[in-house]
Amino acid sequence: MSFASSMVASVPVFGRMFKLEGEPELEPINAWPAAMIMASFMWFSVAVLLGISLPLTQMLGFDTSLFYTAVTAHGAAMAFPYVFQLMMGVGLHRAAGCLGKPITGIIPALAFWCMNIGGILFTIAILMGLKISYAVMYPLPIVGVQTGQWSMTAVVIGFTGIAGILLTVILLYPVQVIKMLFFDRAQDDLILSPRTLNDPGMLGMAMAAFVLLIMGAPLLIVASAVLLALYGILPMAWVAWATDPMVFQFVFYIFAHNLMEAMAIMIISALYATLPLYLADGTRKLYSDRMANLALWILLVTSVTSFFHHFFTMFPALPSALSYHGNIMSWGTGIGAAVTIFTIAMTIFKHGLRPSAGIMAALMGFTLYILDGVSAIVTSNVAWSFQLHGTMWQAGHTMAVLVAMSLMWMGVLIHHYPVITGRTLSADSGKWFVTLFTVGAVGVNYSFLAAGAAGMPRRFAAWDQEGWMIYGYFILIFGLFMAVGMLIFLLDISRARIIDTGPVAAPAE
């Protein structure tokens, strides 16, 4: 038994959900993904509780510092230790089963530990008082120290945690994917369903890995320089170029926006791979592989420079043409999404669908992703950005894209779960999970958008002003729908039955 599988088996509660009890010969492709997925759901449980607490702190009149601590910790747990790590675990398992290449060695181990230790350190910094948003606007963390809002120790610990997370996202995970795709040697006994890079299900994974590596490299260089200066290894004067707000914000958004686009490309490719397995006539083919690949290429080309639409307030430092270019490219991503919608819809129309929980969760997540894309295109417009970018509309966009990807990856996970664990899930519980989580996710999304349209600022701790508390009630109600759905899902996998007749049926495709 490997270290990763032993670690999973030893973790209380969540370890039981992902303990490996299937075919021992598949452990090289199951162990580290199981550990990553298990850890992601531990983080998600924390994120859900913190998310529900946000409207409660407003309704019960708690100190505003609790709200800011909760909103920072909620975002920190949700984005990377949960959503990205879930994608990392399920995505690596899918690639391993298609390529027949083990997920072993130092790289997946470092990816797991850097992500989770980084998340823990960042959480400790938040509890010490560090309260920064997704958009890390340097030098605001240092300004917070100068104004007495948090300590320099909290900044150093927080940036150390962020460094561990970024190392996983920008370097370790992409390198592992590229290594598996192009360099590792296949093992016949690990090939569950062979695929090539011509297949949309693998092409998107390769695209996403290179986007993360290339577009994240500038931020990794800048963040490393800042961290070395914070530790006193380099004089701060030596890294003045990295701490310039213009430099820091450019490299941040080059990475952050392309991170979301890369995750979208990867999950769409996973949907392209999973959907054919649930077609009613057993065809196991998309309506058109060429159209599916075309959609991925359009999404790649248009999304790479769409990050410019975030710089609508930087005139004249940023030429206005670039902001409008970002707006145009954002609309261009809609073309890729439209081709994807057509391909998926025609595949289902032509061949029919067996509506099991896994594929329905993936399709509902894709639906939420499309709905969120509409709101993203609105706020990418330069004129609308002045009205909406600093409101709950933009917070809702960020939240919705993360939840959409979460639901899609959970759907793919349901398909892979029997291979990873050797256990089978309940169809009835799956239906309740998909229904409740979808209703909650759509409701929360539109509650955020409505609040933003009404002018409610994001990261604002006084919802009762201007009559904004009504949106808090809707967020709480729909958030509880999501929480109950997730609880049903976790109870289902904790009670999953061992498959004891013949080989595992569901291939890791």
Number of C-alpha atoms within 10 A of each C-alpha: 11 11 11 20 22 15 15 23 19 12 16 9 12 20 21 18 23 29 25 25 17 20 14 11 10 19 25 22 25 33 28 29 30 27 26 31 25 24 24 25 20 17 24 22 18 15 23 18 15 22 22 19 18 21 23 16 20 20 15 8 12 12 11 14 13 16 22 22 20 23 22 21 26 23 18 23 25 26 20 24 27 29 25 25 29 27 26 27 26 26 22 26 28 29 27 29 25 22 25 25 25 25 23 17 11 10 16 23 17 16 23 25 15 22 28 25 17 26 26 20 20 28 22 17 24 23 16 17 18 27 22 21 14 13 10 13 14 17 12 12 22 15 12 18 16 12 9 10 14 20 18 17 15 22 24 21 24 25 22 24 24 24 21 21 26 22 21 27 24 24 21 22 24 23 19 21 23 17 14 20 20 10 11 14 13 16 12 11 11 20 22 19 15 15 19 12 13 12 16 27 27 23 21 29 27 20 19 25 24 18 22 24 21 15 22 24 19 19 23 20 12 18 22 19 20 24 21 16 18 19 14 10 10 14 13 18 10 12 17 14 15 22 19 12 14 16 16 21 20 17 20 25 22 21 26 19 19 24 23 19 24 27 24 23 26 27 27 26 26 26 22 24 22 24 23 22 20 20 22 15 12 13 14 16 15 25 20 15 16 14 17 26 22 16 27 26 17 17 26 22 14 21 24 22 20 27 26 25 26 21 22 23 14 12 10 7 9 14 12 17 10 17 25 19 16 25 24 19 24 27 22 19 23 21 16 24 20 14 19 22 17 17 21 20 14 15 21 19 12 13 19 16 19 16 14 16 25 26 27 23 29 29 21 22 30 22 17 22 22 18 18 23 20 14 18 20 19 17 23 30 22 20 11 13 19 14 14 24 21 16 23 24 29 22 20 24 24 18 19 25 25 23 24 29 26 24 27 29 29 26 26 29 26 23 23 23 26 24 29 27 26 23 22 20 20 14 13 11 17 22 20 17 24 28 17 19 29 24 16 23 25 22 20 26 26 21 23 26 24 17 23 24 15 17 17 25 21 18 16 13 21 17 19 14 9 10 10 18 18 12 23 20 16 18 25 21 17 23 25 21 22 26 21 17 24 21 14 20 22 19 13 20 22 17 14 20 15 14 17 10 7 6 11 17 11 14 18 27 25
